[in-house]
Amino acid sequence: MAVQSEKKPDKQVLTFPDSLRSKIDKGFPHVQFTMARKGAPDFKSIHLFMPQGVASADGASYGSTNLGLAGAAKAASGTDEITGSDVIGQVTKAAKGLGGITGASGQIAELESGVIVNPYTTMTFDGTVLRSFAFAFKLVPESAAESVTARDIENIFRKYLYPKDLGAGSLEYPPTWKVKFMNGESVNKYMPRIIDTYLINMTATYNSTGNSFHKNSDGAAPVEIDVALTFQEVRAITRDDLYPDNGLMYISDSDSKDSSATSPSAGG
């Protein structure tokens, strides 16, 4: 009778700590990082414990504009009627615009009458802001072997934050990242949906609470690494990137428009 061999974990799927690997099979919440670009030789995916205090800052940008005479004309075409004050305001405004003695007289007349032209200021929608997501992970290896995984994860993030040199005067865009909140092997739709991102900032702090090391063949590995990462989406999003026309649950990747369409690294 043949003995069935135990399935070995994929070395290109980096999981920290090692115990998280078995928890994922049981539906444990965690964060998954993959690369939108295909064919990265160093890894397939990175899986880390869910950090505390995950924030999603959504925002829109608004400006203002003065409709002026167009606003007045619209008001006059409705229920508002042109009054004597409207005439006074227009006359003093015209006089002020002439400058010199006439302009000064117009300013005096405005102060005496206490009437100005309604600028009909209104808000204008300019667009949505680019969203950023910050993560803070504390990697505490419990063995020399686990410290290698921590080092590899740290170096993957750092390596692919930078562009690639393509010649004397050209650089290749860094690849984009897919960041997903997972519940086991399924996307956790209780947590924010994030389209493709760039890794725009990374800070690594070694042995923040002590000064111990794991000895191995490559040297002395710190017993803790604090990794702070900031990802920013490749473009401003619309509600169609997050929600269906009818419903309040996040859409799936298969239902979304190509979020990496504007990314130079897509499909590379």
Helices and strands as residue ranges (DSSP letters): E 13-16, H 20-24, E 29-35, E 45-49, E 60-66, H 69-77, H 84-98, H 100-113, E 121-128, E 132-139, H 144-159, E 164-165, E 171-172, E 177-183, E 186-187, E 197-206, E 213-216, E 219-222, E 225-233, G 239-241, G 253-255
